[in-house]
Amino acid sequence: MPQYWTDLVNRLTPYVPGEQRSGTGVIKLNTNENPYPPSDQVLAAINNVTADALRRYPDPQSADLRQALAQYHGVNLDQVFVGNGSDEILALAFMAFFKGKKPLTFPEISYSFYPVYCDLCNITAKMIPLNNDFSLSPDSLSGDCGGIIFPNPNAPTSMAVSKSDIEKLLQDNPNVVVLVDEAYADFGADSVIGLIKQYPNLVVSRTYSKGRSLAGLRIGAAFANANLIEGIRRVKDSFNSYPLDVIAQAAGVASIEDDAYYQKTTRKIIATRERTIELLKGLGYTVLPSSANFIFASPADKNAKRIFSELNKRNILVRYWEHEKLDQWLRITIGTDIEMDKLIQAIKDIS
Ligand SMILES: Cc1ncc(COP(=O)(O)O)c(C=O)c1O
């Protein structure tokens, strides 16, 4: 163990994000970023941030942004929290609701940050296998535990579960917090934000990184009843009072005001997704039904690793995991139609 490290730091296995390769000719389909830019209104809001605003600390409560989100989603201001990306919100929620309790339940195949936060917070992970077809039965997450978390749609499988199944899970597990990570919900899953009024144990997290084309700015939001939001805020204010800078707060409000633009780019991504799925199926790929801005696909010969490295050599980046249940699969972010055509051509060339 390197000198000065704590035992905890020595034990950690940190999360490894997808490669951020840049340069001309790179087709980046590996981190589920949006292929379209943020709207002009958002760029104008960023440009309009004044020197005086930059000189000062930002509003620690991000009231304008929370108000815009509250109005957009039809909830109260005290039912909204914002943070530096939804990753930060997840970390704060782990500390607020799961640390020091019984094991945290989540699907064995889901967002790989969950086990990392468990390690960081010394929480035991109770991982539940998916069904053989990679679908998730929310019922399987029920039972004795200190909390439940899952993405909807799930990642990296892209499949969504229904609102009624989530509602049953909430009813069956009233004594623990159920955190639904809706990072990709803009692309087709039923949101359960509306259920926070009925279920005092529900937290829903969202992100601007996918549907709102602002991964570089780091904006996440959480929705829950006022007591749970207050719990997250207490952890935030014991850690970093100002998680969102003035630029992020201004851009976040402008993005909500220009919602029509994002509805349009989201529709385009969904159309490209469905087209790409058909093209890949035509090449013999198995592709799971997707409600996200990415797809999960397996080549006919199951040799996903070869396709991954051949695409990589051609500057087309997709995601591949050396994991016994995932190593026949590729997770491919939906880019523009032109990018996806280049992907399909490269796959044809490789085969
Ligand atoms: C399921 C899931 N949740 C949360 C996040 C974090 O998003 P961000 O921190 O960019 O808001 C991601 C990012 O890829 C994700 O896949």
PDBQT file of the ligand as one rigid body, heavy atoms in Angstrom, charges set to zero:
ROOT
HETATM    1  C1  LIG A 401     -27.290   4.764 -15.605  1.00  0.00    +0.000 C 
HETATM    2  C2  LIG A 401     -26.510   6.014 -15.441  1.00  0.00    +0.000 A 
HETATM    3  N1  LIG A 401     -26.746   6.785 -14.387  1.00  0.00    +0.000 NA
HETATM    4  C3  LIG A 401     -26.062   7.932 -14.184  1.00  0.00    +0.000 A 
HETATM    5  C4  LIG A 401     -25.096   8.350 -15.073  1.00  0.00    +0.000 A 
HETATM    6  C5  LIG A 401     -24.331   9.605 -14.756  1.00  0.00    +0.000 C 
HETATM    7  O1  LIG A 401     -24.646  10.669 -15.550  1.00  0.00    +0.000 OA
HETATM    8  P1  LIG A 401     -24.106  12.120 -15.242  1.00  0.00    +0.000 P 
HETATM    9  O2  LIG A 401     -23.200  12.059 -14.051  1.00  0.00    +0.000 OA
HETATM   10  O3  LIG A 401     -23.394  12.548 -16.467  1.00  0.00    +0.000 OA
HETATM   11  O4  LIG A 401     -25.322  12.946 -14.944  1.00  0.00    +0.000 OA
HETATM   12  C6  LIG A 401     -24.811   7.587 -16.197  1.00  0.00    +0.000 A 
HETATM   13  C7  LIG A 401     -23.773   8.021 -17.135  1.00  0.00    +0.000 C 
HETATM   14  O5  LIG A 401     -23.414   7.419 -18.079  1.00  0.00    +0.000 OA
HETATM   15  C8  LIG A 401     -25.533   6.379 -16.389  1.00  0.00    +0.000 A 
HETATM   16  O6  LIG A 401     -25.272   5.582 -17.426  1.00  0.00    +0.000 OA
ENDROOT
TORSDOF 0
